[in-house]
Amino acid sequence: MYRDNLVTSITIGTTENYTNKSKRDKYGINYVSEGTVGRSVYSWGKYIQDGDEVRLVPLTQEEVEIKNKLIKKYFGNTTDKHVFVQGMVENG
């Protein structure tokens, strides 16, 4: 809405709040509930530069293996879900 100047009478914070509410309504709360369209889960990815654009892409299999080794090293025997939940708690 902002980039195309379709809406100019609300702040970026209000736009983010409405977007987040719509996401929760449609896809639920990660690992907790399901929404009207489906279930939302976290997925690991990375940002890459693609010309003038920055895109988010999934990790390769090799990167997933590295991530899993790092999780085991720093968090012990846990799952991705626990790491995400810990991050959500730490970020409020």
PDB file of N, CA, C and O in Angstrom, chain B, residues numbered from 101:
ATOM      1  N   MET B 101       0.822  -1.194   0.000  1.00  0.00           N
ATOM      2  CA  MET B 101       0.000   0.000   0.000  1.00  0.00           C
ATOM      3  C   MET B 101       0.862   1.253   0.000  1.00  0.00           C
ATOM      4  O   MET B 101       0.553   2.224  -0.691  1.00  0.00           O
ATOM      5  N   TYR B 102       1.923   1.233   0.760  1.00  0.00           N
ATOM      6  CA  TYR B 102       2.755   2.423   0.854  1.00  0.00           C
ATOM      7  C   TYR B 102       3.567   2.678  -0.399  1.00  0.00           C
ATOM      8  O   TYR B 102       3.617   3.801  -0.902  1.00  0.00           O
ATOM      9  N   ARG B 103       4.203   1.629  -0.899  1.00  0.00           N
ATOM     10  CA  ARG B 103       5.097   1.805  -2.031  1.00  0.00           C
ATOM     11  C   ARG B 103       4.348   2.393  -3.225  1.00  0.00           C
ATOM     12  O   ARG B 103       4.898   3.214  -3.960  1.00  0.00           O
ATOM     13  N   ASP B 104       3.114   1.982  -3.420  1.00  0.00           N
ATOM     14  CA  ASP B 104       2.334   2.458  -4.553  1.00  0.00           C
ATOM     15  C   ASP B 104       1.507   3.698  -4.218  1.00  0.00           C
ATOM     16  O   ASP B 104       0.739   4.185  -5.047  1.00  0.00           O
ATOM     17  N   ASN B 105       1.674   4.207  -2.987  1.00  0.00           N
ATOM     18  CA  ASN B 105       0.942   5.399  -2.543  1.00  0.00           C
ATOM     19  C   ASN B 105      -0.573   5.245  -2.663  1.00  0.00           C
ATOM     20  O   ASN B 105      -1.281   6.221  -2.913  1.00  0.00           O
ATOM     21  N   LEU B 106      -1.068   4.023  -2.487  1.00  0.00           N
ATOM     22  CA  LEU B 106      -2.517   3.824  -2.534  1.00  0.00           C
ATOM     23  C   LEU B 106      -3.177   4.365  -1.275  1.00  0.00           C
ATOM     24  O   LEU B 106      -4.301   4.865  -1.313  1.00  0.00           O
ATOM     25  N   VAL B 107      -2.469   4.259  -0.168  1.00  0.00           N
ATOM     26  CA  VAL B 107      -2.995   4.744   1.098  1.00  0.00           C
ATOM     27  C   VAL B 107      -1.976   5.702   1.685  1.00  0.00           C
ATOM     28  O   VAL B 107      -0.832   5.323   1.936  1.00  0.00           O
ATOM     29  N   THR B 108      -2.387   6.937   1.902  1.00  0.00           N
ATOM     30  CA  THR B 108      -1.452   7.920   2.432  1.00  0.00           C
ATOM     31  C   THR B 108      -1.893   8.474   3.788  1.00  0.00           C
ATOM     32  O   THR B 108      -1.178   9.273   4.394  1.00  0.00           O
ATOM     33  N   SER B 109      -3.058   8.056   4.261  1.00  0.00           N
ATOM     34  CA  SER B 109      -3.571   8.638   5.500  1.00  0.00           C
ATOM     35  C   SER B 109      -3.292   7.787   6.735  1.00  0.00           C
ATOM     36  O   SER B 109      -3.769   8.119   7.820  1.00  0.00           O
ATOM     37  N   ILE B 110      -2.524   6.688   6.603  1.00  0.00           N
ATOM     38  CA  ILE B 110      -2.179   5.873   7.768  1.00  0.00           C
ATOM     39  C   ILE B 110      -0.666   5.713   7.846  1.00  0.00           C
ATOM     40  O   ILE B 110       0.042   5.870   6.851  1.00  0.00           O
ATOM     41  N   THR B 111      -0.185   5.400   9.043  1.00  0.00           N
ATOM     42  CA  THR B 111       1.257   5.249   9.232  1.00  0.00           C
ATOM     43  C   THR B 111       1.701   3.843   8.850  1.00  0.00           C
ATOM     44  O   THR B 111       0.880   2.939   8.691  1.00  0.00           O
ATOM     45  N   ILE B 112       2.998   3.674   8.707  1.00  0.00           N
ATOM     46  CA  ILE B 112       3.548   2.351   8.398  1.00  0.00           C
ATOM     47  C   ILE B 112       3.248   1.377   9.537  1.00  0.00           C
ATOM     48  O   ILE B 112       3.014   0.194   9.290  1.00  0.00           O
ATOM     49  N   GLY B 113       3.253   1.861  10.786  1.00  0.00           N
ATOM     50  CA  GLY B 113       2.929   0.998  11.936  1.00  0.00           C
ATOM     51  C   GLY B 113       1.520   0.449  11.851  1.00  0.00           C
ATOM     52  O   GLY B 113       1.296  -0.729  12.132  1.00  0.00           O
ATOM     53  N   THR B 114       0.568   1.283  11.467  1.00  0.00           N
ATOM     54  CA  THR B 114      -0.814   0.835  11.307  1.00  0.00           C
ATOM     55  C   THR B 114      -0.911  -0.195  10.188  1.00  0.00           C
ATOM     56  O   THR B 114      -1.610  -1.199  10.320  1.00  0.00           O
ATOM     57  N   THR B 115      -0.215   0.055   9.101  1.00  0.00           N
ATOM     58  CA  THR B 115      -0.194  -0.894   7.985  1.00  0.00           C
ATOM     59  C   THR B 115       0.346  -2.241   8.446  1.00  0.00           C
ATOM     60  O   THR B 115      -0.224  -3.281   8.118  1.00  0.00           O
ATOM     61  N   GLU B 116       1.444  -2.231   9.207  1.00  0.00           N
ATOM     62  CA  GLU B 116       2.026  -3.482   9.716  1.00  0.00           C
ATOM     63  C   GLU B 116       1.051  -4.194  10.649  1.00  0.00           C
ATOM     64  O   GLU B 116       0.912  -5.415  10.576  1.00  0.00           O
ATOM     65  N   ASN B 117       0.378  -3.453  11.523  1.00  0.00           N
ATOM     66  CA  ASN B 117      -0.575  -4.075  12.449  1.00  0.00           C
ATOM     67  C   ASN B 117      -1.708  -4.760  11.712  1.00  0.00           C
ATOM     68  O   ASN B 117      -2.072  -5.886  12.053  1.00  0.00           O
ATOM     69  N   TYR B 118      -2.280  -4.100  10.697  1.00  0.00           N
ATOM     70  CA  TYR B 118      -3.355  -4.718   9.922  1.00  0.00           C
ATOM     71  C   TYR B 118      -2.860  -5.930   9.133  1.00  0.00           C
ATOM     72  O   TYR B 118      -3.569  -6.930   9.022  1.00  0.00           O
ATOM     73  N   THR B 119      -1.653  -5.846   8.590  1.00  0.00           N
ATOM     74  CA  THR B 119      -1.086  -6.973   7.858  1.00  0.00           C
ATOM     75  C   THR B 119      -0.882  -8.165   8.787  1.00  0.00           C
ATOM     76  O   THR B 119      -1.229  -9.293   8.438  1.00  0.00           O
ATOM     77  N   ASN B 120      -0.319  -7.917   9.971  1.00  0.00           N
ATOM     78  CA  ASN B 120      -0.103  -8.996  10.941  1.00  0.00           C
ATOM     79  C   ASN B 120      -1.418  -9.614  11.395  1.00  0.00           C
ATOM     80  O   ASN B 120      -1.508 -10.834  11.531  1.00  0.00           O
ATOM     81  N   LYS B 121      -2.448  -8.788  11.635  1.00  0.00           N
ATOM     82  CA  LYS B 121      -3.744  -9.317  12.044  1.00  0.00           C
ATOM     83  C   LYS B 121      -4.332 -10.198  10.947  1.00  0.00           C
ATOM     84  O   LYS B 121      -4.854 -11.277  11.228  1.00  0.00           O
ATOM     85  N   SER B 122      -4.249  -9.742   9.701  1.00  0.00           N
ATOM     86  CA  SER B 122      -4.766 -10.530   8.587  1.00  0.00           C
ATOM     87  C   SER B 122      -4.031 -11.860   8.475  1.00  0.00           C
ATOM     88  O   SER B 122      -4.648 -12.896   8.228  1.00  0.00           O
ATOM     89  N   LYS B 123      -2.704 -11.832   8.657  1.00  0.00           N
ATOM     90  CA  LYS B 123      -1.903 -13.063   8.596  1.00  0.00           C
ATOM     91  C   LYS B 123      -2.339 -14.031   9.693  1.00  0.00           C
ATOM     92  O   LYS B 123      -2.492 -15.226   9.440  1.00  0.00           O
ATOM     93  N   ARG B 124      -2.541 -13.517  10.920  1.00  0.00           N
ATOM     94  CA  ARG B 124      -2.971 -14.393  12.030  1.00  0.00           C
ATOM     95  C   ARG B 124      -4.363 -14.964  11.766  1.00  0.00           C
ATOM     96  O   ARG B 124      -4.609 -16.144  12.017  1.00  0.00           O
ATOM     97  N   ASP B 125      -5.290 -14.116  11.251  1.00  0.00           N
ATOM     98  CA  ASP B 125      -6.643 -14.590  10.975  1.00  0.00           C
ATOM     99  C   ASP B 125      -6.638 -15.687   9.909  1.00  0.00           C
ATOM    100  O   ASP B 125      -7.348 -16.684  10.039  1.00  0.00           O
ATOM    101  N   LYS B 126      -5.848 -15.504   8.869  1.00  0.00           N
ATOM    102  CA  LYS B 126      -5.846 -16.459   7.757  1.00  0.00           C
ATOM    103  C   LYS B 126      -4.994 -17.696   8.020  1.00  0.00           C
ATOM    104  O   LYS B 126      -5.348 -18.791   7.586  1.00  0.00           O
ATOM    105  N   TYR B 127      -3.866 -17.534   8.732  1.00  0.00           N
ATOM    106  CA  TYR B 127      -2.928 -18.655   8.887  1.00  0.00           C
ATOM    107  C   TYR B 127      -2.645 -19.027  10.340  1.00  0.00           C
ATOM    108  O   TYR B 127      -1.798 -19.884  10.592  1.00  0.00           O
ATOM    109  N   GLY B 128      -3.317 -18.417  11.284  1.00  0.00           N
ATOM    110  CA  GLY B 128      -3.148 -18.770  12.685  1.00  0.00           C
ATOM    111  C   GLY B 128      -1.864 -18.232  13.279  1.00  0.00           C
ATOM    112  O   GLY B 128      -1.139 -17.457  12.654  1.00  0.00           O
ATOM    113  N   ILE B 129      -1.604 -18.660  14.495  1.00  0.00           N
ATOM    114  CA  ILE B 129      -0.391 -18.279  15.211  1.00  0.00           C
ATOM    115  C   ILE B 129       0.596 -19.431  15.075  1.00  0.00           C
ATOM    116  O   ILE B 129       0.238 -20.587  15.300  1.00  0.00           O
ATOM    117  N   ASN B 130       1.816 -19.124  14.713  1.00  0.00           N
ATOM    118  CA  ASN B 130       2.826 -20.156  14.460  1.00  0.00           C
ATOM    119  C   ASN B 130       2.878 -21.177  15.586  1.00  0.00           C
ATOM    120  O   ASN B 130       3.032 -20.827  16.756  1.00  0.00           O
ATOM    121  N   TYR B 131       2.748 -22.435  15.215  1.00  0.00           N
ATOM    122  CA  TYR B 131       2.834 -23.586  16.119  1.00  0.00           C
ATOM    123  C   TYR B 131       1.722 -23.639  17.159  1.00  0.00           C
ATOM    124  O   TYR B 131       1.727 -24.533  18.005  1.00  0.00           O
ATOM    125  N   VAL B 132       0.771 -22.712  17.124  1.00  0.00           N
ATOM    126  CA  VAL B 132      -0.261 -22.671  18.162  1.00  0.00           C
ATOM    127  C   VAL B 132      -1.652 -22.958  17.587  1.00  0.00           C
ATOM    128  O   VAL B 132      -2.372 -23.814  18.101  1.00  0.00           O
ATOM    129  N   SER B 133      -2.024 -22.253  16.536  1.00  0.00           N
ATOM    130  CA  SER B 133      -3.387 -22.384  16.024  1.00  0.00           C
ATOM    131  C   SER B 133      -3.401 -22.353  14.501  1.00  0.00           C
ATOM    132  O   SER B 133      -2.415 -22.013  13.847  1.00  0.00           O
ATOM    133  N   GLU B 134      -4.557 -22.722  13.967  1.00  0.00           N
ATOM    134  CA  GLU B 134      -4.753 -22.706  12.522  1.00  0.00           C
ATOM    135  C   GLU B 134      -5.723 -21.584  12.184  1.00  0.00           C
ATOM    136  O   GLU B 134      -6.617 -21.281  12.974  1.00  0.00           O
ATOM    137  N   GLY B 135      -5.557 -20.964  11.021  1.00  0.00           N
ATOM    138  CA  GLY B 135      -6.437 -19.890  10.585  1.00  0.00           C
ATOM    139  C   GLY B 135      -7.473 -20.379   9.600  1.00  0.00           C
ATOM    140  O   GLY B 135      -7.631 -21.581   9.391  1.00  0.00           O
ATOM    141  N   THR B 136      -8.180 -19.435   8.991  1.00  0.00           N
ATOM    142  CA  THR B 136      -9.252 -19.783   8.064  1.00  0.00           C
ATOM    143  C   THR B 136      -8.735 -20.390   6.758  1.00  0.00           C
ATOM    144  O   THR B 136      -9.468 -21.110   6.080  1.00  0.00           O
ATOM    145  N   VAL B 137      -7.472 -20.103   6.397  1.00  0.00           N
ATOM    146  CA  VAL B 137      -6.900 -20.604   5.142  1.00  0.00           C
ATOM    147  C   VAL B 137      -5.964 -21.779   5.377  1.00  0.00           C
ATOM    148  O   VAL B 137      -5.848 -22.657   4.521  1.00  0.00           O
ATOM    149  N   GLY B 138      -5.304 -21.807   6.506  1.00  0.00           N
ATOM    150  CA  GLY B 138      -4.353 -22.883   6.766  1.00  0.00           C
ATOM    151  C   GLY B 138      -3.532 -22.612   8.001  1.00  0.00           C
ATOM    152  O   GLY B 138      -3.930 -21.832   8.866  1.00  0.00           O
ATOM    153  N   ARG B 139      -2.385 -23.257   8.083  1.00  0.00           N
ATOM    154  CA  ARG B 139      -1.510 -23.165   9.246  1.00  0.00           C
ATOM    155  C   ARG B 139      -0.212 -22.484   8.848  1.00  0.00           C
ATOM    156  O   ARG B 139       0.332 -22.733   7.772  1.00  0.00           O
ATOM    157  N   SER B 140       0.276 -21.623   9.728  1.00  0.00           N
ATOM    158  CA  SER B 140       1.524 -20.907   9.488  1.00  0.00           C
ATOM    159  C   SER B 140       2.643 -21.564  10.285  1.00  0.00           C
ATOM    160  O   SER B 140       2.484 -21.860  11.469  1.00  0.00           O
ATOM    161  N   VAL B 141       3.760 -21.785   9.636  1.00  0.00           N
ATOM    162  CA  VAL B 141       4.943 -22.309  10.326  1.00  0.00           C
ATOM    163  C   VAL B 141       6.157 -21.518   9.876  1.00  0.00           C
ATOM    164  O   VAL B 141       6.187 -20.970   8.775  1.00  0.00           O
ATOM    165  N   TYR B 142       7.140 -21.468  10.729  1.00  0.00           N
ATOM    166  CA  TYR B 142       8.380 -20.796  10.356  1.00  0.00           C
ATOM    167  C   TYR B 142       9.182 -21.685   9.424  1.00  0.00           C
ATOM    168  O   TYR B 142       9.106 -22.912   9.495  1.00  0.00           O
ATOM    169  N   SER B 143       9.935 -21.064   8.567  1.00  0.00           N
ATOM    170  CA  SER B 143      10.807 -21.784   7.659  1.00  0.00           C
ATOM    171  C   SER B 143      12.129 -21.040   7.589  1.00  0.00           C
ATOM    172  O   SER B 143      12.153 -19.810   7.562  1.00  0.00           O
ATOM    173  N   TRP B 144      13.214 -21.771   7.559  1.00  0.00           N
ATOM    174  CA  TRP B 144      14.523 -21.148   7.469  1.00  0.00           C
ATOM    175  C   TRP B 144      14.785 -20.700   6.039  1.00  0.00           C
ATOM    176  O   TRP B 144      14.424 -21.399   5.092  1.00  0.00           O
ATOM    177  N   GLY B 145      15.403 -19.552   5.879  1.00  0.00           N
ATOM    178  CA  GLY B 145      15.731 -19.038   4.564  1.00  0.00           C
ATOM    179  C   GLY B 145      16.870 -18.042   4.669  1.00  0.00           C
ATOM    180  O   GLY B 145      17.431 -17.822   5.742  1.00  0.00           O
ATOM    181  N   LYS B 146      17.197 -17.450   3.544  1.00  0.00           N
ATOM    182  CA  LYS B 146      18.261 -16.442   3.517  1.00  0.00           C
ATOM    183  C   LYS B 146      17.919 -15.405   2.462  1.00  0.00           C
ATOM    184  O   LYS B 146      17.225 -15.691   1.485  1.00  0.00           O
ATOM    185  N   TYR B 147      18.416 -14.201   2.676  1.00  0.00           N
ATOM    186  CA  TYR B 147      18.225 -13.136   1.700  1.00  0.00           C
ATOM    187  C   TYR B 147      19.373 -13.164   0.705  1.00  0.00           C
ATOM    188  O   TYR B 147      20.535 -13.323   1.082  1.00  0.00           O
ATOM    189  N   ILE B 148      19.035 -13.007  -0.569  1.00  0.00           N
ATOM    190  CA  ILE B 148      20.063 -12.931  -1.604  1.00  0.00           C
ATOM    191  C   ILE B 148      19.811 -11.694  -2.464  1.00  0.00           C
ATOM    192  O   ILE B 148      18.674 -11.254  -2.631  1.00  0.00           O
ATOM    193  N   GLN B 149      20.880 -11.156  -2.994  1.00  0.00           N
ATOM    194  CA  GLN B 149      20.787 -10.025  -3.907  1.00  0.00           C
ATOM    195  C   GLN B 149      20.560 -10.565  -5.307  1.00  0.00           C
ATOM    196  O   GLN B 149      21.344 -11.382  -5.790  1.00  0.00           O
ATOM    197  N   ASP B 150      19.510 -10.126  -5.956  1.00  0.00           N
ATOM    198  CA  ASP B 150      19.180 -10.570  -7.307  1.00  0.00           C
ATOM    199  C   ASP B 150      19.019  -9.317  -8.169  1.00  0.00           C
ATOM    200  O   ASP B 150      17.917  -8.790  -8.323  1.00  0.00           O
ATOM    201  N   GLY B 151      20.143  -8.850  -8.727  1.00  0.00           N
ATOM    202  CA  GLY B 151      20.128  -7.581  -9.459  1.00  0.00           C
ATOM    203  C   GLY B 151      19.915  -6.442  -8.480  1.00  0.00           C
ATOM    204  O   GLY B 151      20.696  -6.268  -7.544  1.00  0.00           O
ATOM    205  N   ASP B 152      18.861  -5.664  -8.691  1.00  0.00           N
ATOM    206  CA  ASP B 152      18.524  -4.566  -7.780  1.00  0.00           C
ATOM    207  C   ASP B 152      17.583  -5.015  -6.672  1.00  0.00           C
ATOM    208  O   ASP B 152      17.261  -4.235  -5.777  1.00  0.00           O
ATOM    209  N   GLU B 153      17.147  -6.250  -6.725  1.00  0.00           N
ATOM    210  CA  GLU B 153      16.144  -6.766  -5.797  1.00  0.00           C
ATOM    211  C   GLU B 153      16.784  -7.700  -4.772  1.00  0.00           C
ATOM    212  O   GLU B 153      17.719  -8.435  -5.088  1.00  0.00           O
ATOM    213  N   VAL B 154      16.272  -7.663  -3.546  1.00  0.00           N
ATOM    214  CA  VAL B 154      16.680  -8.608  -2.515  1.00  0.00           C
ATOM    215  C   VAL B 154      15.529  -9.590  -2.327  1.00  0.00           C
ATOM    216  O   VAL B 154      14.390  -9.191  -2.087  1.00  0.00           O
ATOM    217  N   ARG B 155      15.843 -10.883  -2.439  1.00  0.00           N
ATOM    218  CA  ARG B 155      14.811 -11.918  -2.324  1.00  0.00           C
ATOM    219  C   ARG B 155      15.118 -12.853  -1.169  1.00  0.00           C
ATOM    220  O   ARG B 155      16.279 -13.052  -0.812  1.00  0.00           O
ATOM    221  N   LEU B 156      14.073 -13.426  -0.586  1.00  0.00           N
ATOM    222  CA  LEU B 156      14.206 -14.446   0.435  1.00  0.00           C
ATOM    223  C   LEU B 156      14.036 -15.799  -0.232  1.00  0.00           C
ATOM    224  O   LEU B 156      13.029 -16.046  -0.895  1.00  0.00           O
ATOM    225  N   VAL B 157      15.022 -16.680  -0.058  1.00  0.00           N
ATOM    226  CA  VAL B 157      14.976 -18.008  -0.687  1.00  0.00           C
ATOM    227  C   VAL B 157      15.207 -19.076   0.380  1.00  0.00           C
ATOM    228  O   VAL B 157      15.829 -18.803   1.406  1.00  0.00           O
ATOM    229  N   PRO B 158      14.711 -20.288   0.144  1.00  0.00           N
ATOM    230  CA  PRO B 158      14.942 -21.380   1.093  1.00  0.00           C
ATOM    231  C   PRO B 158      16.425 -21.753   1.155  1.00  0.00           C
ATOM    232  O   PRO B 158      17.179 -21.513   0.211  1.00  0.00           O
ATOM    233  N   LEU B 159      16.826 -22.342   2.278  1.00  0.00           N
ATOM    234  CA  LEU B 159      18.191 -22.842   2.412  1.00  0.00           C
ATOM    235  C   LEU B 159      18.378 -24.057   1.515  1.00  0.00           C
ATOM    236  O   LEU B 159      17.435 -24.806   1.262  1.00  0.00           O
ATOM    237  N   THR B 160      19.597 -24.245   1.040  1.00  0.00           N
ATOM    238  CA  THR B 160      19.924 -25.453   0.291  1.00  0.00           C
ATOM    239  C   THR B 160      20.062 -26.611   1.280  1.00  0.00           C
ATOM    240  O   THR B 160      20.112 -26.390   2.490  1.00  0.00           O
ATOM    241  N   GLN B 161      20.124 -27.829   0.778  1.00  0.00           N
ATOM    242  CA  GLN B 161      20.281 -28.990   1.656  1.00  0.00           C
ATOM    243  C   GLN B 161      21.577 -28.888   2.451  1.00  0.00           C
ATOM    244  O   GLN B 161      21.598 -29.222   3.635  1.00  0.00           O
ATOM    245  N   GLU B 162      22.651 -28.435   1.823  1.00  0.00           N
ATOM    246  CA  GLU B 162      23.937 -28.266   2.509  1.00  0.00           C
ATOM    247  C   GLU B 162      23.815 -27.232   3.636  1.00  0.00           C
ATOM    248  O   GLU B 162      24.355 -27.434   4.724  1.00  0.00           O
ATOM    249  N   GLU B 163      23.113 -26.134   3.378  1.00  0.00           N
ATOM    250  CA  GLU B 163      22.928 -25.107   4.402  1.00  0.00           C
ATOM    251  C   GLU B 163      22.050 -25.607   5.549  1.00  0.00           C
ATOM    252  O   GLU B 163      22.266 -25.241   6.704  1.00  0.00           O
ATOM    253  N   VAL B 164      21.061 -26.443   5.230  1.00  0.00           N
ATOM    254  CA  VAL B 164      20.211 -27.038   6.267  1.00  0.00           C
ATOM    255  C   VAL B 164      21.053 -27.918   7.189  1.00  0.00           C
ATOM    256  O   VAL B 164      20.872 -27.898   8.406  1.00  0.00           O
ATOM    257  N   GLU B 165      21.967 -28.686   6.613  1.00  0.00           N
ATOM    258  CA  GLU B 165      22.835 -29.541   7.425  1.00  0.00           C
ATOM    259  C   GLU B 165      23.735 -28.703   8.329  1.00  0.00           C
ATOM    260  O   GLU B 165      23.948 -29.058   9.488  1.00  0.00           O
ATOM    261  N   ILE B 166      24.263 -27.599   7.814  1.00  0.00           N
ATOM    262  CA  ILE B 166      25.091 -26.703   8.624  1.00  0.00           C
ATOM    263  C   ILE B 166      24.254 -26.105   9.750  1.00  0.00           C
ATOM    264  O   ILE B 166      24.698 -26.053  10.897  1.00  0.00           O
ATOM    265  N   LYS B 167      23.035 -25.650   9.423  1.00  0.00           N
ATOM    266  CA  LYS B 167      22.129 -25.096  10.441  1.00  0.00           C
ATOM    267  C   LYS B 167      21.861 -26.117  11.532  1.00  0.00           C
ATOM    268  O   LYS B 167      21.912 -25.787  12.717  1.00  0.00           O
ATOM    269  N   ASN B 168      21.576 -27.360  11.145  1.00  0.00           N
ATOM    270  CA  ASN B 168      21.293 -28.398  12.136  1.00  0.00           C
ATOM    271  C   ASN B 168      22.489 -28.666  13.046  1.00  0.00           C
ATOM    272  O   ASN B 168      22.322 -28.887  14.246  1.00  0.00           O
ATOM    273  N   LYS B 169      23.697 -28.646  12.478  1.00  0.00           N
ATOM    274  CA  LYS B 169      24.903 -28.831  13.294  1.00  0.00           C
ATOM    275  C   LYS B 169      25.075 -27.682  14.275  1.00  0.00           C
ATOM    276  O   LYS B 169      25.451 -27.902  15.426  1.00  0.00           O
ATOM    277  N   LEU B 170      24.806 -26.464  13.833  1.00  0.00           N
ATOM    278  CA  LEU B 170      24.925 -25.305  14.723  1.00  0.00           C
ATOM    279  C   LEU B 170      23.886 -25.344  15.838  1.00  0.00           C
ATOM    280  O   LEU B 170      24.196 -25.032  16.988  1.00  0.00           O
ATOM    281  N   ILE B 171      22.657 -25.725  15.502  1.00  0.00           N
ATOM    282  CA  ILE B 171      21.617 -25.844  16.535  1.00  0.00           C
ATOM    283  C   ILE B 171      22.038 -26.877  17.570  1.00  0.00           C
ATOM    284  O   ILE B 171      21.923 -26.643  18.772  1.00  0.00           O
ATOM    285  N   LYS B 172      22.530 -28.028  17.098  1.00  0.00           N
ATOM    286  CA  LYS B 172      22.957 -29.075  18.039  1.00  0.00           C
ATOM    287  C   LYS B 172      24.108 -28.592  18.909  1.00  0.00           C
ATOM    288  O   LYS B 172      24.149 -28.883  20.104  1.00  0.00           O
ATOM    289  N   LYS B 173      25.056 -27.844  18.307  1.00  0.00           N
ATOM    290  CA  LYS B 173      26.208 -27.349  19.050  1.00  0.00           C
ATOM    291  C   LYS B 173      25.799 -26.349  20.127  1.00  0.00           C
ATOM    292  O   LYS B 173      26.277 -26.425  21.259  1.00  0.00           O
ATOM    293  N   TYR B 174      24.920 -25.417  19.782  1.00  0.00           N
ATOM    294  CA  TYR B 174      24.595 -24.335  20.705  1.00  0.00           C
ATOM    295  C   TYR B 174      23.346 -24.572  21.542  1.00  0.00           C
ATOM    296  O   TYR B 174      23.197 -23.955  22.597  1.00  0.00           O
ATOM    297  N   PHE B 175      22.438 -25.456  21.100  1.00  0.00           N
ATOM    298  CA  PHE B 175      21.200 -25.683  21.837  1.00  0.00           C
ATOM    299  C   PHE B 175      21.028 -27.129  22.287  1.00  0.00           C
ATOM    300  O   PHE B 175      20.060 -27.442  22.980  1.00  0.00           O
ATOM    301  N   GLY B 176      21.939 -28.010  21.913  1.00  0.00           N
ATOM    302  CA  GLY B 176      21.821 -29.413  22.305  1.00  0.00           C
ATOM    303  C   GLY B 176      20.752 -30.135  21.508  1.00  0.00           C
ATOM    304  O   GLY B 176      20.483 -29.785  20.358  1.00  0.00           O
ATOM    305  N   ASN B 177      20.149 -31.132  22.112  1.00  0.00           N
ATOM    306  CA  ASN B 177      19.115 -31.923  21.444  1.00  0.00           C
ATOM    307  C   ASN B 177      17.788 -31.193  21.510  1.00  0.00           C
ATOM    308  O   ASN B 177      17.024 -31.356  22.462  1.00  0.00           O
ATOM    309  N   THR B 178      17.522 -30.394  20.502  1.00  0.00           N
ATOM    310  CA  THR B 178      16.278 -29.633  20.429  1.00  0.00           C
ATOM    311  C   THR B 178      15.799 -29.620  18.982  1.00  0.00           C
ATOM    312  O   THR B 178      16.437 -30.203  18.106  1.00  0.00           O
ATOM    313  N   THR B 179      14.700 -28.969  18.740  1.00  0.00           N
ATOM    314  CA  THR B 179      14.150 -28.898  17.380  1.00  0.00           C
ATOM    315  C   THR B 179      14.131 -27.447  16.913  1.00  0.00           C
ATOM    316  O   THR B 179      14.311 -26.522  17.705  1.00  0.00           O
ATOM    317  N   ASP B 180      13.912 -27.266  15.612  1.00  0.00           N
ATOM    318  CA  ASP B 180      13.761 -25.917  15.061  1.00  0.00           C
ATOM    319  C   ASP B 180      12.650 -25.172  15.788  1.00  0.00           C
ATOM    320  O   ASP B 180      12.767 -23.979  16.066  1.00  0.00           O
ATOM    321  N   LYS B 181      11.572 -25.888  16.091  1.00  0.00           N
ATOM    322  CA  LYS B 181      10.424 -25.269  16.758  1.00  0.00           C
ATOM    323  C   LYS B 181      10.837 -24.646  18.082  1.00  0.00           C
ATOM    324  O   LYS B 181      10.436 -23.525  18.394  1.00  0.00           O
ATOM    325  N   HIS B 182      11.628 -25.359  18.856  1.00  0.00           N
ATOM    326  CA  HIS B 182      12.075 -24.820  20.143  1.00  0.00           C
ATOM    327  C   HIS B 182      12.937 -23.573  19.959  1.00  0.00           C
ATOM    328  O   HIS B 182      12.826 -22.620  20.730  1.00  0.00           O
ATOM    329  N   VAL B 183      13.782 -23.579  18.953  1.00  0.00           N
ATOM    330  CA  VAL B 183      14.640 -22.424  18.683  1.00  0.00           C
ATOM    331  C   VAL B 183      13.778 -21.222  18.305  1.00  0.00           C
ATOM    332  O   VAL B 183      14.031 -20.115  18.779  1.00  0.00           O
ATOM    333  N   PHE B 184      12.763 -21.421  17.459  1.00  0.00           N
ATOM    334  CA  PHE B 184      11.876 -20.335  17.070  1.00  0.00           C
ATOM    335  C   PHE B 184      11.111 -19.796  18.278  1.00  0.00           C
ATOM    336  O   PHE B 184      11.018 -18.585  18.475  1.00  0.00           O
ATOM    337  N   VAL B 185      10.566 -20.709  19.081  1.00  0.00           N
ATOM    338  CA  VAL B 185       9.810 -20.284  20.244  1.00  0.00           C
ATOM    339  C   VAL B 185      10.691 -19.500  21.205  1.00  0.00           C
ATOM    340  O   VAL B 185      10.260 -18.481  21.744  1.00  0.00           O
ATOM    341  N   GLN B 186      11.910 -19.957  21.425  1.00  0.00           N
ATOM    342  CA  GLN B 186      12.837 -19.236  22.279  1.00  0.00           C
ATOM    343  C   GLN B 186      13.078 -17.826  21.733  1.00  0.00           C
ATOM    344  O   GLN B 186      13.096 -16.856  22.490  1.00  0.00           O
ATOM    345  N   GLY B 187      13.260 -17.721  20.430  1.00  0.00           N
ATOM    346  CA  GLY B 187      13.437 -16.401  19.810  1.00  0.00           C
ATOM    347  C   GLY B 187      12.221 -15.515  19.978  1.00  0.00           C
ATOM    348  O   GLY B 187      12.359 -14.319  20.234  1.00  0.00           O
ATOM    349  N   MET B 188      11.014 -16.089  19.837  1.00  0.00           N
ATOM    350  CA  MET B 188       9.791 -15.303  20.022  1.00  0.00           C
ATOM    351  C   MET B 188       9.686 -14.804  21.446  1.00  0.00           C
ATOM    352  O   MET B 188       9.302 -13.656  21.670  1.00  0.00           O
ATOM    353  N   VAL B 189      10.022 -15.653  22.426  1.00  0.00           N
ATOM    354  CA  VAL B 189       9.959 -15.250  23.836  1.00  0.00           C
ATOM    355  C   VAL B 189      10.953 -14.130  24.100  1.00  0.00           C
ATOM    356  O   VAL B 189      10.617 -13.142  24.753  1.00  0.00           O
ATOM    357  N   GLU B 190      12.178 -14.277  23.596  1.00  0.00           N
ATOM    358  CA  GLU B 190      13.197 -13.261  23.817  1.00  0.00           C
ATOM    359  C   GLU B 190      12.834 -11.930  23.164  1.00  0.00           C
ATOM    360  O   GLU B 190      13.234 -10.871  23.648  1.00  0.00           O
ATOM    361  N   ASN B 191      12.077 -11.978  22.065  1.00  0.00           N
ATOM    362  CA  ASN B 191      11.679 -10.754  21.364  1.00  0.00           C
ATOM    363  C   ASN B 191      10.329 -10.227  21.809  1.00  0.00           C
ATOM    364  O   ASN B 191       9.826  -9.255  21.245  1.00  0.00           O
ATOM    365  N   GLY B 192       9.736 -10.857  22.814  1.00  0.00           N
ATOM    366  CA  GLY B 192       8.460 -10.382  23.340  1.00  0.00           C
ATOM    367  C   GLY B 192       7.282 -10.737  22.493  1.00  0.00           C
ATOM    368  O   GLY B 192       6.151 -10.391  22.833  1.00  0.00           O
TER     369      GLY B 192
END
